[in-house]
Amino acid sequence: MKDYEICYYNDKNMSNDEKHVHSYYEVYFLSEDNASVFIQNKLYKLWQGDVVILPPGTLHRVIHREESETYSYFAFCISCEYYEKLLQISKDYEYMIKSVLEEEEYIYHNTQVEFSDIQSAIFHLLEEIHGNQYGKETKIFIGICDLLLLLNRMVYKKNHPQKAKEEENLYGNILKYIDDNLEKELSLEYLAGEFLVSKYHIAHIFKENTGISIHQYIMKKRLTACKEAILSNRSISKVYLMFGFKDYSSFYRAFKKEFGISPKEYKDLHIQLENHKEV
């Protein structure tokens, strides 16, 4: 096998698969829930969204529950040599394999939402592998690193449910605090002081959960609140002060960038539409 391989399989008669081992790392991503897998001396039922992690030398055999049905899955394989090169770049990639070997826990269940994130990373990687765009090999390398880090985070969260719950609660509490206090400063430093955590931690969980920075999130919430207030016939000169903008010029620029028109143009357009409805 080369350094890595990722494939999509849509097979029948998987029950004919014999017990075997590989000299490389193998990860299965289950798209269906009609299979089982024999690993070492134990049989596991597999469900849609499951991730199966098999280190080199792990005896296994995939078993189809209903031979007449199709077994769909993604398989990601990576050589020991390539994996060692990645570990030299970052030790963050080793938690998953260490945990599997120490705990002998090979199957990780995921919700539909959790698995969709994994599938998205797989699709992006496959797109690059089968494409021919400039910087292909670099993009593939980044995609492999992203997928591996996502898998390591998955295993870490499964092993630390309390920590994951605490982060979920912190994220939810910060969201509510922002919604209730848009008129306040709401800088990272301010929020860190309110919640007694580091500003870097807040920035991290926001980026991870929303895909945008906390500054961008707060800006969007403020602008949406301003837009709704303008629609309720509030004075534009008062609206921006109500939701944390310190001067009109910065509010004007942000509003036009977000919605494509100025606050006054937005208000006038709304009035025109309302008048048109009444005619």
N, C-alpha and C positions, 0 to 999 in steps of 0.2 A: 504494500500500500504506500502511496505517496504521503506527504506531510499531513494532509487532511482530506476528508471527503464528506459531503453532505448530500443525501439523496431522499427522494420521496418514493415510497413503495406502496403499491396497491395490489396486494397478492392474495391468492387463494391457496388452500391446502398447506397452510403453515404448520399443521400438525406433523408433517413429514420431516420437519427440521430435527436434526440430531443434536444431542448434547455436545457442546464444543467450547473451546476457549479461543481468545484472540490475543495477539501480542501487542495490541494497541487499545486505547481507550475508546469506548463506544457508549453513545447516549441515544436512547429511543425516546421519541415524542409521540404519544398515542393520539391519533385523530379519531379513533373509534374505541368502543368499549366491549369488543367481542373477542378478547384474547386473554391468555394467561402466560406466565413465564416461569420456568423452572430455573432457580438460581441457587447454585451450590446444592444444598440438600432440602430446599424448600420451594413450594409452589405458591405463586402469588397471582391473584386475579388482577387484571389491568382494566382501567376505566379511561374514558376520554379525558384528556388533560393530564394524564400521568406522565411522569418523566422517569425513565429507568437509566441508572448510571452504572456502567459495568467497567471496572478497572481491568487492566491486562491480567490474564490468567484466571478470570472468574468463569467457572463452569456455568453454562446457561443453555436454555432451549426454549424457544417461543412456541406456544401451543395455541392453535386456533380452537375456539370453543365450538363453533359451527363451521364445519368444513365447506359448506355450500356458500357461506358468506365471504365477503372480502375483508381482509385485514389491512387497514390503512395506517401508515406511520412514517415519520421522518427518522432518519438515522444519521447521526453525526459521529464521525470517526476521526481520531487524531493520533498520530504516531507518538511514541514515547519521546523520541528525539525532539520533535517539534514542541511538544508540551514542556520539555525541559528548557528549551530556548525561551518560551513564554514566561516560565518561572524566573528566569534570570532577569527579565524585564520587570516583573512584579510578583510578589508572593501572594497577592490577593487572589490569584488563580488557583491556589493549592488547597483552600479550605474545603471545597467540595469533595475532592478525592480523599483527603485526610479523614474527613468525617465518615465517608462511605466505608473506608477500610477499618476505621476504629470501631464504628457502631454496627457495621454489617447491615446498614440500612440502604437498600438499593432503589426503593420505589418512593417517589415523592408525588403526592396528590396535589392538584391545583384546581382552583375555581376556574370558571370559564373566563373571567376577567384576567386572572393571573396568567392563564395559558395563552390568551390572546397576545399578551406582551411578548411571550416567548416565540409564538408563531410569527409575529411581525419581524422579530430579529432574524428568524430563519428565512423568511421570504426575501428580506433585503439582501441577505447573504447569497441566496440562490440566484437572485437577480443579477448580482455582480459576477458570480461564477460563470453564468451562462451568457453574460453580456460581453461587450467589447468596447467599453468606454475608456477614455483616457484615465490613467491612474488606477487601472483595474486591480492589479496585485496589491497596491497599497490599501485600496478600499476593502478588498477581501480580508487582508490582515486586520484592519480595524473592525470589520464585521465579526471575525472570529473572536477577537478580544472582547467585543461587546457581548456576544452570546455567552462566552465563558464567564464573564463577570456577572451577567444576569443569572446564570445557573448557580454560581457561588452565592449570590445574594439570596436566591430562592432557598438553598439548603440552609444558609445561616438563619434566615427568618423562621424556617420550620423548626430549627434547633433552639431558637430563642423566642418563643411565642410571646412571653411577657414583655420583652423589649420591643417587639413589633407592635404589640397592643399599646404600649406606652407612647410610641412614636405616632401611632394612629390617633390616639387621644390628644396628643400635643398638637398635631396638625389640625384636627377638628376644632380644638379650642382656639387656636390662632385664627382660623377662618372666621369663627364667630366673633372674636374680638375685633377683627378688622371690619367686619360688617357693621358692628355696633359702634365703632369709633372712627369713622372715616374722616371726621373733622380734626382728629389729632395728628401729631407728627408722623407716627408709624414708621420711623426709620428702623433699620435692623438693630441698631444699638438700643433704641427705645423698647422694641419688642423683646429683645434679649433680657433687658432689665425687668420687664413685666413678668416674663415666664421663667426667669432664673436659669436660662440655658445660654450657650454661646451663640453668637450671631451666625457663626459658620454652620452650626447645626441646623438652625432655622432655615438658612439659605439652602442647605442640602436637601432637607425633607420637602421643601417647596418645589425645588427643581425636579426632584424625583417624582412627586405626585402630580404636578401640573404641567411640567415640561417648559415652564417659563420662570423667570426670576420673581421673587416676592415683590420687587419694585414694579415690575410689569403688571403683576396681578392686582396690586393696590391701585395702580393707575387706571386699569380697566374698570375696577369696581367704582372708583370715584367718578369716572367719566359716565358710566352707566347711570349712576345715581343722579348726576347733574342733568343728564338727558331726560330722565324721568321727571325730575323737578321742573324742567323747562316746559315739558308737556302739560304739567299741572298749573301752568300760567304763573309760575314763580318768576321774579325778576332775575334776569341773567346776571345783573350786577351784584346780586346777593347770593345766587345759587353757588357760584364757585367758592365763595368763602365758607359756605355751609359744609362743604365736603373736602376741606383740606388744602385747597389751592391758595397760595399766599398772594398771588397777583393775577390780574386779568390776562396779561400777555402770555404767561406760561400756560394758563388754562386754555386760552384761544388756540395756541399752537398745538397743544395736546389733543384738543377736541377735533380740530381740523385734520390732524394726522390720523386719528382713530376712525372718524366717520366721513371724512372727505369733504365736509362743508363746515362753515363757521357756526357758532352757536346761534347767531341771529338768523342766518340763512336757514338753519334747521327749524327754528321757531316759526319763521315766516312760511316755510314749506308746509309745516303742520297746520297752520291756520288756513292756508289755501286749500289743503285737502279736506279739512273740516267744512269749509264754506262750500266746496264742491259737492260734498255729500248732502248738504242741506238743500241744494238747488233741485 
